[in-house]
Amino acid sequence: AGYLGIKTPVPYRYRNELGGRLKYGLNFAYGGTGVFDTPAPEPNMTTQIDFLQQLLNDSVYSKRALKTSVALVSLAGNDYSNYIATNGSTAGFPAFIGRVVNQLKVNLKRIHNLGVRKIAASALQPLGCLPQSTAQFSFEQCNESENALVGLHNQLLAQAVNDLNKETNSSSFFVLDMYNAFWNVFNQKQAHQVSPTFVNPFEPCCVGVSAAFSCGSVDENGVKQYTLCSNPKSKFFWDTVHPTEQGWRAVYSTPALQSSLKQFW
């Protein structure tokens, strides 16, 4: 929102307490969720769109208002983490990626049918470069087999967006190029000038003291079981999966993302 020059949307959960700010939009996202159900006890993307539908039914928003609105649909990989955690087979992974993207396509079309005329779907970032994957390589290199699966997801997503634009005879749908934006930052020689130089971009700032602990863990006595780097601004990743604020600023400043964001207008 900041990079588009608009106010931060209100979390859906606070729509009643902050009703005066609804004109700036709503954030329906829930951490840890996906297009399908995940271990996170929160509504999946279909239910999140149901919430928007209900607001239209209740005349909180009008179709006319949505026609001048934009939507960011973010899928960050939780469906795939859940697939791995539930012992999904390697052989079955490509077919599962197809199912995820097909459901995402259904969701994008539904948002369009509700009236929104500019809809961005975020491409997956290189998940094989998250610290949870680079730890096995001493944070020195990415897991290429994981990134190959990400490449399939992004390829199918681009195809789905292209199909949707043809079906609706519009240019309503586009992809936010998170994948190349992350790589712009990782390959610092090619990085945009406003991107800071990160000390080993694959190594996080906050880590558990052992594999049994994670960032923020404490033992039964309340003793911290994690360590922090001295300067979070020098790190691209905060923990094993999330970039730091400085990391996100760098991503959004890259040519790859700046050119994607222009499609919102």
N, C-alpha and C positions, 0 to 999 in steps of 0.2 A: 504494500500500500504506500509506504514511504517513497519508494522509487517511482511510483506513478503520480505522486503528489496529492494523494487522497488520504483521508483520515483512516486510522486503523479500525476495521470492522469490530463491532461488539461481539463477544462470545454469545452464542445462542442461549446458553444457560442463564445469562443476565439480561435477557430481552425485556423482562418486566421491570426490573430495577432501573435499567438505563434506556427506557423507552424513547426518551428524547433524542437518542443517538441512532435510532434504527434507520434514519434516512441515510446514514453513512454506510449501511450494509451490515450483514451478519456473518460471523464465522461459525459454520456448522461442524467444523472438524473436531474429532476427538482423538487424542494421542493413542497410538498403539492399534488403531483400527485399520480395516482394509475394505475392499469391495465385498469380500466375504467375511464371515465371523472369524475372529481371532481370539486368543486367550484374554484379551482386554475386555472387561465386562462393560463395554460401551457400544452404542449403536453403530452398525456398519454403514457404508456409504448409501445404500438404498434407503435405510431409515433416515439418514441425514437429509436426503432429498424429500422424503415424506414430510419432514418438518417444514421445509420451504413450501411444499404443496399446501400444508395446513395453514400457513400464514397467508397464502393467496386466498384460500377458502374463507378465512376469517377477515379478509379485506385489510390485513395489516399492510400488505403490499398489493399493488395493482399490476396487471399485465403491462399496462402502459409504462409503469415505473421500471419494470424489469427490462423492457425493450431498450432502455438507455443505461442499463447496468452491465457490468462485466462479472464473470465468474472464473475463479481459479480452482481447478479440480486437481488435488494433490494426492498422488499415490506413491508412498515412499518405500514400499517393499515389505510391509508387515505380513501380507498374504504369503510371501515367499519365505519369510522367517518361520511362519507357522507351518508351512509345508515341510520345511526341513525338520522342525521340532517334532512333528508328528510322523517322522520316519517316512516321508514321501520318497519314492525311488528316484534315482538319478535318471533312469530311462523315461520315467513319466513326467519329468520336469517340463520339457517343451510343450507337451499337451496341456499341462496345468497353466503355463504362461498364456497359452491360447485362450483358456477359459477365463482367466483374469482379465485379459484385454477385451474379450467379447463382452463381459459384464460391464467393464468400464465404458465401452462403446454405447451400451444400452443406457447407462447413467448419463453420459454426455448428451445423448439425443433427448432424453427425458427433460433435462435442464433447458435445452433449446425449446422443447415443446411448451414449457412453462412460460417462455417469453424472452429469456436471456439471449442476446444476439451476439455477444463476444465471449467465447468460452475457451480458456487455455487449459490444456492438460499438461502437467509437468512430466517430462521424460524422467526415467529413473537415473539417478546419479550412479557413478561406478561403484556398486555395492562391494565389489571385491577389493576396493581401496579403503573401506572403513577399517578403523583400528581393530575391530573384532576379527577381521580377516587378515590384516597385515601383521598381527601379533606373532603368528606362526613363522613369519619371515623377519622377525626382529624389527618390525615396522619399516623395513627397507624396500619392500615391493608389494604389489597388489596380487590378489588371487585371480589369475587370468581366466580360469574356468568359470568363476562366478561372473566376471565381467562379460564373458561370452553369452551367458544366459541373459544378462541385462541388455546386451546388444539385440537379442531376439525380441525381448519385450519392447524395446524402443522401436525396432523395425515394424513390429505388428501394430504398435500404437500409431506410428506415422501413417501406416496403411489405413487404419480405422478412421483417423481424422480426415484423410483424403477422401475416403468413401462417404463419410458424413457430409462433407462439403458438396460432393456430387449429388447425394440424395436430397439435400435441402436447397440445392442450386444457390449456394451462398459461399462466403468465406468466413463464416461464423466461428469455425473451429481451428485452433492451431496448437502447436506444441511448444512448451517452454523448454529450451535446450539445456536442461540441468547437466546432462552428461558432459557435453563439451565445455560448459562453464566450469565444472569441477576440474576438468583436465587443463583448462587454461591456467588455473591457479597452481595445479600440481607441477606443470611444466613452466617453471617460473621464468625461463628465458623468453617464453612467448606471452607471459602474463601482461595484462594491461598495466599501464604505468601507475594507476592509482591502487593497484593491488599490493599489499605489503608482502615482503619476503618472509615466509614462515620457516621456522627451524624445524626441519624434518616434518613435512606436512602430514605424514601418515601416523605420527606418534601423538597420542592424546595428552591433554594436560592433567586430567583426573583419572586415576586408575586404582583398582583394588590392589591390596598388598600381595595378593596371590590370586590364582584362578578361582578360588572359592568366594572371592569378594569382588564387588564392583564399585564404581564411583558413588560415594555417599553411604557405603555400608558401615555399620557399627556392630560391635559384638554385643553379647548379652549384658555387658557392663557399660555399654554406651561409648566404648573406646573406638575411635575412628580406625577403620581398616582400609583406608585409601590414602593415596598421596596426591599432592597438588604440585603443579609446576610453579615456578616463582613468578612467571609473567604470562598470564593467559593470552595476552595480545600477540604473543610470539608463536602461538599454536593455532593451527587450522581447526583441529578437532578438540572439543571439550572433553567428551568421554569416548566410549568405544563406538558410538554410532552418530553422535550429534556434533556438527561444527560449532565453533565458538561464535559469538556475535561478530568478531573481527573476520572469522572465516566466511560467514554469510555475506558480510559487506564486500569481501573480495569477490565472491561468486557473482553477486549482483552487479559488480562493476566491470565484469568481463565483456568483451565484444560479443561472445556467444549469447549471453543473457540480455544484454542491452538491445541487440537486434531483435530478439524474441519479444521483449516487452513492448517494442514499438508497434507490434501488431494489435495491441489493445486499442489503439486509437483509430 
